Amino acid sequence: MSETRHITLDAEELAGKTFPYQHDIAEVEGIDLEAATPGPGINWLEDIHLLTEDGVPAVFDRYSNSFLKIYFSIPPGREDEIARKVLVAHLQAGNSYGIQLKRQHTKFPQRTLGPWVKESELVGEHWEPPTLAGWEKPAGH
């Protein structure tokens, strides 16, 4: 039996598929980064840069601690802009694995899609700690 060891994770590995905005620049061209940014400034985007993962252009998704690969040609001089647009598309669509975990694990009220989609579902209002079937707390605890 061979063992596969992962040092990094890709978003498509977590999702089991790729997404249209990873393959076609037209899917992200219309994204207005300023309009998609929560708050008065776009300072958080300054930390988002085009990276390379397994020899493929990629952007890092902090919500899921994974790389989102980009499979289309990126025009020279627009590397960080395109990386940011792909990431925003990913977050707004709710495809980030970290966002998907919110329904089950969020301990305080917040929007599922965070500040990127103002009217997204509110989760975390009635959080209860998970229980393991067949396990009971020891007496006195």
C-alpha positions as CSV (number, residue, x, y, z in Angstrom):
1,M,0.0,0.0,0.0
2,S,1.5,3.3,-1.0
3,E,1.0,6.4,1.2
4,T,0.3,9.8,-0.3
5,R,1.5,12.6,1.8
6,H,0.1,16.1,1.2
7,I,2.1,19.1,2.2
8,T,-0.5,21.5,0.8
9,L,-4.1,21.2,-0.2
10,D,-5.9,22.5,-3.3
11,A,-9.4,23.9,-3.2
12,E,-10.5,21.5,-5.9
13,E,-9.2,18.5,-3.8
14,L,-11.4,19.7,-0.9
15,A,-14.4,20.3,-3.2
16,G,-13.9,17.3,-5.5
17,K,-14.1,19.5,-8.5
18,T,-12.9,22.7,-10.2
19,F,-15.0,25.8,-10.8
20,P,-15.6,27.8,-13.9
21,Y,-13.7,30.9,-12.7
22,Q,-10.6,28.8,-12.5
23,H,-10.7,28.0,-16.2
24,D,-12.1,31.2,-17.9
25,I,-10.9,34.8,-17.3
26,A,-14.3,36.0,-18.6
27,E,-15.9,34.5,-15.4
28,V,-14.0,37.1,-13.3
29,E,-13.5,40.1,-15.6
30,G,-16.7,41.7,-14.3
31,I,-15.8,41.6,-10.7
32,D,-15.5,45.0,-9.1
33,L,-13.0,44.5,-6.3
34,E,-13.9,47.7,-4.6
35,A,-17.6,46.9,-4.6
36,A,-16.9,43.4,-3.4
37,T,-14.8,44.6,-0.5
38,P,-16.2,44.9,2.9
39,G,-15.6,48.2,4.7
40,P,-14.3,51.5,3.4
41,G,-11.1,50.3,1.9
42,I,-9.6,47.4,0.0
43,N,-6.5,47.0,2.3
44,W,-7.2,43.3,2.8
45,L,-6.6,42.7,-0.9
46,E,-3.1,44.1,-0.7
47,D,-2.1,40.8,0.9
48,I,-3.5,38.7,-1.9
49,H,-1.0,37.9,-4.6
50,L,-0.7,35.5,-7.5
51,L,1.4,32.5,-6.3
52,T,2.4,29.2,-7.9
53,E,1.3,25.8,-6.6
54,D,2.6,22.6,-8.3
55,G,3.8,24.8,-11.2
56,V,0.3,26.3,-11.8
57,P,-0.7,29.9,-11.0
58,A,-2.8,30.0,-7.8
59,V,-4.2,32.2,-5.1
60,F,-4.3,31.2,-1.4
61,D,-7.7,30.9,0.2
62,R,-7.2,31.6,3.9
63,Y,-10.7,30.4,4.8
64,S,-9.8,26.8,3.9
65,N,-6.0,27.0,4.1
66,S,-5.8,25.8,0.5
67,F,-4.6,26.9,-2.9
68,L,-7.1,27.8,-5.7
69,K,-5.3,27.1,-9.0
70,I,-5.9,29.2,-12.0
71,Y,-5.9,27.4,-15.3
72,F,-6.2,30.2,-17.8
73,S,-3.6,32.6,-19.2
74,I,-3.2,35.7,-17.1
75,P,-2.3,38.9,-19.0
76,P,1.1,40.4,-18.0
77,G,0.8,43.1,-15.4
78,R,-2.6,41.9,-14.1
79,E,-1.3,38.9,-12.0
80,D,-2.4,40.1,-8.6
81,E,-5.6,41.7,-9.9
82,I,-6.7,38.4,-11.5
83,A,-5.7,36.4,-8.4
84,R,-7.8,38.7,-6.3
85,K,-10.8,38.4,-8.6
86,V,-10.6,34.6,-8.6
87,L,-10.5,34.6,-4.9
88,V,-13.5,37.0,-4.6
89,A,-15.4,34.8,-7.0
90,H,-14.6,31.8,-4.9
91,L,-15.7,33.5,-1.7
92,Q,-18.9,35.0,-3.1
93,A,-20.0,31.7,-4.5
94,G,-19.5,30.0,-1.1
95,N,-17.2,27.4,-2.6
96,S,-14.5,27.9,-0.1
97,Y,-14.4,24.8,2.1
98,G,-14.0,27.0,5.2
99,I,-17.2,28.8,4.4
100,Q,-19.0,25.5,3.9
101,L,-18.0,24.5,7.4
102,K,-19.7,27.5,8.9
103,R,-23.2,26.0,9.1
104,Q,-22.0,23.3,11.4
105,H,-19.2,25.0,13.4
106,T,-19.9,28.7,13.7
107,K,-20.3,29.6,17.4
108,F,-21.6,33.1,17.1
109,P,-24.0,34.8,14.6
110,Q,-22.4,35.8,11.3
111,R,-23.2,35.8,7.6
112,T,-22.3,32.5,5.8
113,L,-20.6,34.3,2.9
114,G,-19.1,36.8,5.2
115,P,-19.0,40.4,4.3
116,W,-18.6,39.6,0.6
117,V,-22.4,39.0,0.1
118,K,-24.4,41.3,2.4
119,E,-27.7,39.3,2.4
120,S,-26.2,35.8,2.8
121,E,-27.7,33.3,5.3
122,L,-27.1,34.1,9.0
123,V,-25.5,31.1,10.9
124,G,-24.2,30.4,14.4
125,E,-27.3,31.7,16.2
126,H,-28.0,28.4,17.9
127,W,-24.7,26.6,18.0
128,E,-24.4,23.5,20.3
129,P,-21.3,21.5,20.8
130,P,-21.2,18.3,18.8
131,T,-21.8,15.0,20.5
132,L,-20.3,11.7,19.7
133,A,-23.0,9.0,19.4
134,G,-22.7,6.4,22.1
135,W,-20.4,8.5,24.3
136,E,-21.5,10.0,27.6
137,K,-19.6,12.4,29.8
138,P,-18.1,10.7,32.8
139,A,-20.0,11.1,36.0
140,G,-19.2,14.4,37.8
141,H,-18.1,16.3,34.7
